[in-house]
Amino acid sequence: MALRFGADVSTAETDYGTVLLDERSGDYWELNPSGTLVVKTLLGGGEEGDAVDALVARFDIDRAQATQDVAALVQELRASGLAA
């Protein structure tokens, strides 16, 4: 399922990944390059499987680990209220 951030979430790309700001609480989240790739893929309309494919292609990671990592990131973003 594609991902979208709430209206109260600001993003900024850095040399080290992406920073997310929850403007409601003032909490910051920092995504490393692999997390950034996952989020960009999902925000661009891709599915979780597309994000897994992108991780496997770009980083030295096996498919099972990539699948777990994508699912965990998406779950955490949704549980925190940052994404729907």
Residue pairs with C-beta under 8 A, 6 or more apart in sequence:
1 47
1 48
2 42
2 43
2 44
2 45
2 46
2 47
3 39
3 42
3 43
3 74
3 77
3 83
3 84
4 43
4 83
4 84
5 11
5 20
5 43
5 82
5 83
5 84
6 81
6 82
6 83
6 84
8 22
8 23
8 24
9 20
9 21
9 22
9 23
9 82
9 83
10 20
10 21
10 23
11 18
11 19
11 20
11 21
12 18
12 19
12 21
13 19
13 36
16 30
16 32
16 33
17 30
17 31
17 32
17 33
17 35
17 36
18 30
18 31
18 35
18 36
18 39
19 28
19 29
19 30
19 31
20 28
20 29
20 30
20 31
20 82
21 27
21 28
21 29
22 28
22 29
22 80
22 81
22 82
24 81
27 80
29 80
29 82
31 39
34 55
34 58
34 59
34 61
34 69
35 73
37 51
37 54
37 55
37 58
38 51
38 54
38 55
38 69
38 70
38 73
38 74
39 73
39 77
41 50
41 51
41 54
42 48
42 50
42 51
42 74
46 54
48 67
48 70
48 71
48 74
51 70
52 63
52 66
52 67
52 70
55 61
55 66
55 69
55 70
56 62
56 63
56 66
59 66
61 69
74 83
77 83
78 84
